[in-house]
């Protein structure tokens, strides 16, 4: 299984970015996907997740209302649409795929995901 995340960059506070994560090597439409992030000196934290069908998106409180996760099963791709970005959103963002198909719980736990992308840097300037 390979996950390739891209779309990060440098943006001013209040701006927007869209991250993409392309998956291969697994029947993508059977598995939930998640986005996590890690800022320098901080632990990896959950950002957003979506189940295999694209319903029931789930968000961290810190990004709810600003970020939106979506997926295109025909393209084996999951997206993270980020708006109203803040300097505290600065981090390396990782996509990950669930280890079990048709799972619909425990989205925030990193050990529920068995493959991770390489990460894409998002930097928000004030």
C-alpha positions as CSV (number, residue, x, y, z in Angstrom):
1,X,0.0,0.0,0.0
2,X,1.3,3.4,-0.9
3,X,-0.1,6.8,0.1
4,X,1.2,10.0,-1.5
5,X,0.2,13.3,0.0
6,X,0.7,16.6,-1.7
7,X,-0.7,20.1,-1.8
8,X,1.0,21.7,1.2
9,X,2.7,25.1,1.0
10,X,3.1,28.5,2.6
11,X,-0.1,30.5,3.0
12,X,-1.0,33.6,5.0
13,X,-3.4,33.5,7.9
14,X,-6.9,33.4,6.7
15,X,-6.0,31.7,3.5
16,X,-6.9,28.3,2.1
17,X,-5.2,25.1,0.9
18,X,-6.4,21.8,-0.4
19,X,-4.4,18.7,0.5
20,X,-4.7,15.5,-1.6
21,X,-3.7,12.0,-0.8
22,X,-3.6,9.3,-3.5
23,X,-3.7,5.7,-2.5
24,X,-2.7,2.5,-4.2
25,X,-2.3,-1.1,-3.4
26,X,-5.6,-1.6,-1.6
27,X,-9.3,-1.5,-2.5
28,X,-9.6,2.1,-1.5
29,X,-13.4,2.2,-1.4
30,X,-13.4,-0.3,1.4
31,X,-11.3,1.7,3.9
32,X,-11.7,4.7,6.0
33,X,-9.1,7.5,5.7
34,X,-7.7,10.0,8.1
35,X,-5.6,13.1,8.2
36,X,-3.2,13.8,11.1
37,X,-0.7,16.5,11.7
38,X,2.5,17.0,13.7
39,X,3.9,20.4,14.6
40,X,7.6,20.8,15.7
41,X,8.0,19.6,19.2
42,X,4.5,18.3,19.5
43,X,2.8,15.0,19.3
44,X,1.0,13.8,16.2
45,X,-2.7,14.8,16.5
46,X,-5.8,13.8,14.7
47,X,-7.3,16.3,12.3
48,X,-10.1,14.6,10.3
49,X,-11.4,11.3,9.1
50,X,-13.9,9.9,6.7
51,X,-15.4,6.4,6.4
52,X,-15.2,4.1,3.4
53,X,-18.3,5.5,1.7
54,X,-17.6,9.1,2.3
55,X,-20.3,9.6,4.9
56,X,-19.9,10.6,8.5
57,X,-16.8,12.9,8.4
58,X,-15.3,13.4,11.8
59,X,-13.2,16.4,12.9
60,X,-11.0,17.5,15.7
61,X,-12.5,20.3,17.6
62,X,-9.7,22.7,16.6
63,X,-10.5,22.4,12.9
64,X,-14.3,21.9,12.9
65,X,-16.0,24.5,10.7
66,X,-12.8,25.4,8.9
67,X,-11.6,22.1,7.4
68,X,-13.6,19.6,5.3
69,X,-12.5,16.1,4.4
70,X,-13.8,14.4,1.3
71,X,-13.0,11.4,-0.9
72,X,-13.3,10.4,-4.5
73,X,-13.3,6.6,-4.6
74,X,-13.1,6.6,-8.4
75,X,-9.8,8.4,-8.1
76,X,-8.5,6.6,-5.0
77,X,-8.0,10.0,-3.4
78,X,-8.9,11.7,-0.2
79,X,-8.8,15.5,0.2
80,X,-8.5,17.9,3.1
81,X,-10.0,21.3,2.3
82,X,-8.6,23.9,4.7
83,X,-9.9,27.4,5.0
84,X,-9.4,30.3,7.4
85,X,-6.0,28.9,8.2
86,X,-4.3,30.0,11.4
87,X,-0.6,30.0,12.3
88,X,-1.3,27.2,14.8
89,X,-2.3,25.0,11.8
90,X,1.3,24.9,10.8
91,X,2.5,21.3,10.8
92,X,3.4,18.4,8.6
93,X,0.1,16.8,7.5
94,X,-0.1,13.0,7.1
95,X,-2.8,10.9,5.5
96,X,-3.4,7.4,6.6
97,X,-5.6,4.4,5.7
98,X,-7.5,2.3,8.2
99,X,-6.1,-1.2,8.9
100,X,-9.5,-2.9,8.7
101,X,-12.2,-2.5,6.0
102,X,-15.6,-1.0,6.8
103,X,-14.4,0.3,10.2
104,X,-16.6,3.0,11.6
105,X,-15.1,3.9,15.0
106,X,-11.9,5.0,16.8
107,X,-11.0,7.5,14.1
108,X,-8.7,9.5,16.3
109,X,-6.4,6.7,17.2
110,X,-3.2,6.4,15.2
111,X,-2.9,2.7,15.8
112,X,-6.2,2.1,13.8
113,X,-4.3,3.1,10.7
114,X,-1.7,0.8,9.2
115,X,-0.2,2.8,6.3
116,X,0.8,6.4,6.2
117,X,1.8,8.9,3.6
118,X,5.1,10.8,3.6
119,X,3.6,14.0,4.9
120,X,3.2,17.4,3.3
121,X,4.3,20.6,5.1
122,X,1.7,23.4,5.7
123,X,3.0,26.7,6.9
124,X,0.7,29.5,7.9
125,X,2.3,32.9,8.4
126,X,0.8,35.5,10.6
